[in-house]
Amino acid sequence: MLRPYLPILIIFIVGVIIPLAALGLSALLGPRKATKRKLVPYESGMNPIGPAMQRTPVRFYVVAMLFILFDIEIIFLTPYALYFRQMGLFGLGEMGVFLAILLLGFVYIWRKGALRWD
């Protein structure tokens, strides 16, 4: 009864063993000499200026999440744009509801001031 699941089990085992083997071999065979230059944080070829850990404003994360949210909107609109004639009035109604919810969310974040950069 479990015979059909044997290939999945083998793939899972191989998927666990290979990364563990790679990590183990690199720990055993890799160089361990830490020099002063290797311990300096890499800053795109430039010498680091100031502390490495700086506080990032919360507004940055809010804008990033809003960008992802409205970017996903395009993913849902693309299939509708390709097949809108086959969907008929039902598809038009569903897209209208979807866009109305997005518009309400956009108005909400606009009123809250999440899009202001000052």
C-alpha positions in Angstrom: 0.0 0.0 0.0 2.8 2.4 0.7 4.8 1.4 -2.4 3.6 4.3 -4.6 5.1 6.7 -2.0 8.5 5.2 -2.2 9.9 7.6 -4.9 8.7 10.5 -2.8 10.5 9.1 0.3 13.7 8.6 -1.7 13.6 12.2 -3.1 13.0 13.5 0.4 15.9 11.5 1.8 18.2 12.6 -1.0 17.1 16.2 -0.6 18.1 16.1 3.1 21.4 14.1 2.7 22.9 16.2 -0.1 22.7 19.6 1.7 23.9 18.0 5.0 26.8 16.4 3.2 27.8 19.7 1.5 27.7 21.5 4.8 29.6 18.8 6.6 32.3 18.6 3.9 32.8 22.3 3.8 33.1 22.4 7.6 35.7 19.6 7.5 37.7 20.6 4.4 37.2 24.4 4.3 39.8 26.9 5.4 39.4 28.3 8.9 41.9 31.1 9.2 40.0 34.3 10.0 42.0 37.4 9.1 41.2 41.0 9.9 40.3 41.6 6.3 37.9 38.7 6.2 36.1 39.9 9.3 35.2 43.3 7.8 31.7 43.5 6.5 31.5 43.6 2.7 30.0 46.9 1.4 30.0 46.5 -2.4 33.7 47.0 -2.6 33.7 50.2 -0.5 35.1 50.7 3.0 32.2 50.5 5.5 31.1 53.8 7.0 29.4 54.0 10.3 27.9 51.1 12.3 26.8 48.0 10.4 23.4 47.8 12.2 21.3 50.9 11.5 17.6 51.3 12.2 15.4 51.2 9.2 12.3 53.3 9.3 9.0 51.4 9.6 7.7 53.4 6.6 10.1 51.5 4.4 8.5 48.2 5.3 5.0 49.6 4.9 5.8 50.9 1.4 7.4 47.5 0.5 4.3 45.6 1.7 2.0 47.9 -0.2 4.2 47.5 -3.3 3.9 43.7 -3.0 0.1 43.9 -2.4 -0.5 46.0 -5.5 2.0 44.0 -7.5 0.0 40.8 -6.7 -3.1 42.7 -8.1 -1.5 42.6 -11.5 -1.1 38.8 -11.2 -4.8 38.4 -10.7 -5.7 40.9 -13.4 -3.6 39.3 -16.1 -5.7 36.1 -16.6 -8.9 38.2 -16.7 -7.4 40.5 -19.3 -6.5 37.5 -21.5 -9.9 35.7 -21.2 -12.4 38.4 -20.5 -14.5 37.6 -23.6 -15.0 34.0 -22.5 -15.9 34.9 -18.9 -18.8 37.1 -19.9 -20.8 39.1 -17.4 -19.9 36.8 -14.5 -16.2 37.6 -15.0 -16.9 41.3 -15.3 -18.8 41.2 -12.0 -16.1 39.3 -10.2 -13.4 41.7 -11.5 -15.6 44.6 -10.4 -15.8 43.2 -6.9 -12.1 42.5 -6.8 -11.2 46.0 -8.0 -13.7 47.6 -5.6 -12.0 45.8 -2.7 -8.6 47.0 -3.9 -9.9 50.5 -4.4 -11.2 50.6 -0.8 -7.9 49.4 0.4 -6.1 52.0 -1.6 -8.3 54.8 -0.3 -7.8 53.5 3.3 -4.0 53.6 3.1 -4.1 56.9 1.3 -6.3 58.4 4.1 -4.0 56.9 6.7 -1.0 58.7 5.1 1.0 55.5 4.3 1.9 57.0 0.9 3.3 60.3 2.3 7.1 60.5 2.2 7.6 63.4 4.7 
